Amino acid sequence: MSMGFNITTSNADTAAFLNWMNAAWYDPTYRGNVLLDYVNIPVTMDLIQPTGGERRAPLNGYDMSNAVNFLPGQFGLSMHAALTDPSIWSDGTLSNFDIGLSSYLNASYANGFFDLNPFAVGLNNNVNWNFDLNWGAFGNILGSYVPETAADDADKLNNSDKAKFERKIKLLSECGDYDDKIDAIRKKIGNDYKKGIKEVDKLLDEVDSTTLHEKANELYKADFESRQEKAEQYSEQWARQIANSTDAKNFKVSMSGVTKDNILDVLGAFLRNEQYVQAGSASWKTLIENNFKEISKLLLAKAEEMKKSTKNNQYKTDIKSVMDAIKSAKTPQEQVTNTYNLFETLRRIQAENNDKGVYQRYGIPADKIDNNRASNVATANYTKEKNAYKSQQKLDKAA
């Protein structure tokens, strides 16, 4: 059974699907209902697929996340754009918002049910049971969904045969009209993704090298910018609240939705904020002095994760050094400075990891990769953040 963008089911998949359904039905907790709810999402999406060969708008994790993260004005504009779209894609866009909101509410309710922290979760958070509420949890159902390959550290990339196959499919789709050939490959391979990779590579070999590298760079940049845009929603709120506070010296920002997985993006976006931070009405110093405990906790969790995952000994040494420094910070000034040093070190390593091996991650066949075309999207962004911090230091000295 083919489910368009959502799922491809063979006999083997059917057995796995039935086992999953059986486990969910007999789960005596609220989790059983949640599992069934998520099984139903792709089924529903398939049932409302248009006929006549038309394609429905694909699931979009960015829109889903924004269903709960958008400020009212931003949400209104996105909804207006979707509602006034005269094509079939309008419904697809609106269902993204619905799925995102449902996911958020399920996560919030489940957190409360399990005595955790009600309404302190979003699409990028995990609750403390095996059903992971970031979008990796949908991998068993939404066969065509691929986690952003620039989402975080490249070391965390899903490198299963299925994920590699889908990334190659995504690249091929950008290179020309291959829809019919892609559909034929999906029907031909069933669940044999190793075979699928070989089939897609044959088509990628037909595409000229320049196009492949240009399209991979475009996908990488789009994925990277999507993540930064989401982080800006949190950082904008922080900066605006600090700038408009009557007591900026004793000010707590909301940490709701900010996790170890996005803390580097949020802090980087905060530094780059031109309206408030670069203008001087909000500052890194104010942010850290008033929120050191909360922010340093997330940064240290991120640092520990990166230290464990990297195989680069110099990275391990660099990370340990800044972790030790922030743990030993005593004065407010040490906390402010050492927090930045920890952020800057992690951000540099993250940027280098993300920019390295872009073409392998996005699916260009090994024999066609030209690393001399290497992208520097993340590194360039990291440099902007460093320069923004230096600019703010000058403002602090002049004040």
N, C-alpha and C positions, 0 to 999 in steps of 0.2 A: 504494500500500500504506500503510495507516495503522498506526502503531505507538503508539497510545494517547498517553501523556504524552511519548513519547520522540522520535518522528520522523515526519514526513509526507513521503512520497516520490512525486514525479511523474516523468514520463519524463526531464525535464531532470536531476532529482536522481539518477536511476538511472545516467545517463551519468557524472555527476560521481563517484558512488559507485564505479563500475567503474574509472574512471581512478585513483582513490585506492587501491583494492585492487591494481591493477596495479603502481602505484608502490611499494606496500609489499612486494609479493611479490618484486620485483626489486631491492629495497634490500639490498645485501650486508652491512649492519651490523645490530647488535642493534636499532637503531631500527626496522627493518622489522617485527620481531616485536612491538615495543611498539605500533606503529601498528595492526597487525592486532588486537592485544589490545583496544585501545580501540574499534575498529570492532565487535568482538564484544560489548562490554558492552550497547549498546542493543538489539542483535539478541536476545541472551539474555533481556534484560528483557522484550522483546516476546513471546518464545516462552512465557514462564511467566506471561503475562497471564491472569488468571482469565476464565472464560467467563460467559455469562449477563448481560453488561452491567455486571458489577461493576467497580469502579475499583480499581486497585492504588495503593498509597501512592506519591506522586511522589518522584523523586530529591531528596535533601536534602543540599546541600553542607555544612551544619553537622554532620550526623551523620557524613558521610564524613570530614570533617576530624577529628572527635573520635575516629574509629577509631584514630588514632595519637597524638592529643594528650591524651586523657582520662587522669587519674590512675586507678589501679586501682579505687578505691572508686566513683568516678563512672562509670567504664565498666561496672562490675558492676551498678550500679543501672539504667543505661540498657538493658543487655542483659536484665536481669530484667523490666523493664517491657515490652520488646518480646516476650519469650518468653511472658509471661503475658497478652498481648493475644489475646483469642479471635477476632479478626476477621482478614480477609485483609490488613489493614494491618501485622500483625506481620511477615509475610514481607518486605514492602516495607522496613520499618525495618531488619531484619537484613541485607538485601542492601545497604543503604547502608553499613553498617559493613564489609561484605566488599569492596565496590568501593573504599572509602576506603583500606583496608589494602593491597589489591592495587596501587592507584595509588602509595602510598607506597613499597612495596617495589620496584616497577618503576623509580620515580624514583631510589631509592637505588642499585639495581643499575646503572642506566644511568650515573649519576654516576661510579661506580667504573669502569665499562667505558670511559668516555671520559676517565679519569684526572683526574677532578675531585675531589669530596670525598664518598666513600661514606657513606651514612646521615646526611648533613647536610641533607637536603631533606625537605620535606613537601608537602602539597597546595598551599600558598601560595607555593612557591618555583619558580623557573624554572631549568632546566638550559640549558647553552649550546649548544643546537641548536634547530631550528625548531619542535620539538614542545613547546609551552608547557604545563607541568604545572599551571598554575592552571586554574580551571574554564572560563576562556574558550576553552581548547583543545578543549573538548567541543562548542563551539557549532555546528560543522558536522554533528555527529551528533545531539546531544540537542536537537532543535528547540524544545522547550518550556522549556529551562533558560534563565533570564535572570540575568546577574550582578546582585548586590545593588546597588540604585540608591543605597544609602547606604554602600556599601562603602568608599569612599575619597573622593577629590576628585570633585566633580560633573563637572569638566572631562574626566575619563577615561571617562565613561559611554559605553557602546556605543549609538550613535545610528543604527544601520542600520535600514532599514524593518522587517526581521524582528524586531529587538530591540524597536522601538517597538510593533509589533503584539502581541508577546507580553506586554509590560507592560500594554497596554490589556486584553488577555484576562485577565490576572491581576486587574486592578482590577474588571472586569466580573463575574468569578467571585465576588468578595467582596460584590457588591451584590445577589445573588439567585441563583435557580436558572436559569442560562442554559446548562447543559451541552449540551442538544440543539441550541440555536441556535449555540453555539460550534462544535460538531462539524459542523454544516451549513456554516458559514462556511469552516472548514478545507477541506472537500471542494470547496467552490465556487471558492476562490481558488487552490488549488494552491500555486504559488511566487510568486504576484503579491501581495506583502505591502502594496504601496500600496493595492491594491484592498481588501485585508483591513482595513487601517486605517479606510477609509471605511465598510466594513460594520459594524465594531465601534463606530465613532463614532455610527452610527445608533441602536444599542442603548443606548449610554451617554447619548444625548440623552433617552432615556425615563426615566432615573434622576434623581431630584430632586437638586438641587445640594448640599444639606446632606449627603445620604448619600454622594455622590461624594467630598466633601472629608473627611468623617469616615473613610471607608474608606482613602483615600490616606494620611491621617495615621497610621492604624493600621498599614498596610503599611510606611510609612517608619520608624515607631518600632520595629516588629518586626525589620526588616532591620538597623537601627542597633544595637539591643540584642543581636542575634545576634553581630554583630562584636565588641562590647565583651565579651561572655561568653567568646568564644574567646580574646581578648587576656588576660582575667583568669587563664586557666590558666597562662600564662607568668609573669605578674606575681606571682601567688600563690606560684609556685615560687621566684621570686627573693626575695620578702619573707620567706618561711618559712626559706629557706636562710640568709639574712643574719641573721635573728633567732636562729636556732639555732646559728650558727657560734661556735666558741670563739675565732676570730681574725677578727672582722668588719672589722678594719682592713686586712687583706690577703686580700680575698675576691673571687673571680671567679664570676660567675653564668653559667649555661649560655645561650649565644646560639642554640642549635639551634632552628630554626623561627621565629626572629625575623628579619624582613627590613625593608627600607625601606618596604614596603607596609603593615606592621602596627606599626612601631616607635612611632608616635604613640599608637596604641591601647594598646599594652603599657605605655608610660611613664605614660599617663593613668590606667590601671587600677592601676598601682603606687602612684601618689599617693593614689588613693581607698581603698586597702586599709586597712580599719578595724582588722583584727585585729593587724596588725604595724606598719604604717607610721604610722597615726594614733595608735596606742597607744605609739609611740616605740621599739619594739624593733628596727625596721629603718628606714632613713632614705634620703632622696634623696642626701644628702651621702655616705654610705657607698657607695651604689650607684655614683655617678658617679666618686668618687675612685678606686675600684678597677676600674672598667670604662670609663673615659673614652674610650680609643682605640676600642673596639669600638662603643660607643653613639654617639659623635660621628660615626664613619664612616657609620653608617646614617642618622643625622639629616641629615648633609650631602648624602648621596645623595638623600634625600627632598626636601630643600630645593632642590637643583638641578633636580629633576624638576618641582616645583611652580613654580619661577621660570620655567622654560621654557614651561610649559603655560598659565600665567595671562595674560590680556590686560589685567589691571588694573595700571597703572603704579605705583600706590602699593604694591600687594602686592609687586611686583618690588623696589622700593626697600627695603621693610621686610625682606624676606627676605635681600637682599644685605647689609644692615647687620648682622644677627645672624649670618650666615655668616662675615663678616669678623671679627667679635668672637670667635667660637669658634676660628677658625684662629689668632688671635693670643694666645689664652689661654696664660699661662705658669705661674702658680702654681696649686696645687690649688683654692684658693678661686675663682679666675677660671674655672677649668674647670667647677666645680660651678655657679656662677652663670650663666655664659654658655651652658652646656648647657641649663639651664632656660629662659633667654631665647629660645634657638633653638626649643626644644620649644613654648613658650607662643605664640610668633609663628606657627609653622606650624599649631598646633592651632586658633588663632583663625581663621586664613584658611580652613583646612579646614572648620571648623564653619560659617562664613558661606557658603562655597560649597555645602555640603550642604543647609543650610536654605533657600537661595535656589532658587526654581524647582521646589520639590517637586512641585507639582501638574502641571506640564508633564511632568516625568520619569516620574510614575506614570500618565500617560495620560489625564488629564481633557481633554476637547475644549477647544480654546483659547477658544471663545466662552462656556464655562461656568465658566472659572477665576475665582475671587475671591481675589486675593492678600492681601486684608485678613484672611483666615483663616490667614495664613502660620504655618507650624510653626517651633518653636524648639528642637527635640529636641537637635540637636548643640550649639547655642549654650548651652543650659541645662547640658549635660554638661560643656562647656568651663568654664563658670563654677564648677561643683562642683570641678573639678580645680584651678582657680586658688585657690579657697578652701581646699582641702585642703593645697596647698603653703604657704599663709600660716599655716595651723594648725601645720604641721610646723616652720616657721621659728620659731614661738614656743616650741615644745618644745626646739629646738636652743639657743636663747638661755637658756632656763631651766636647761638641763643644766649 
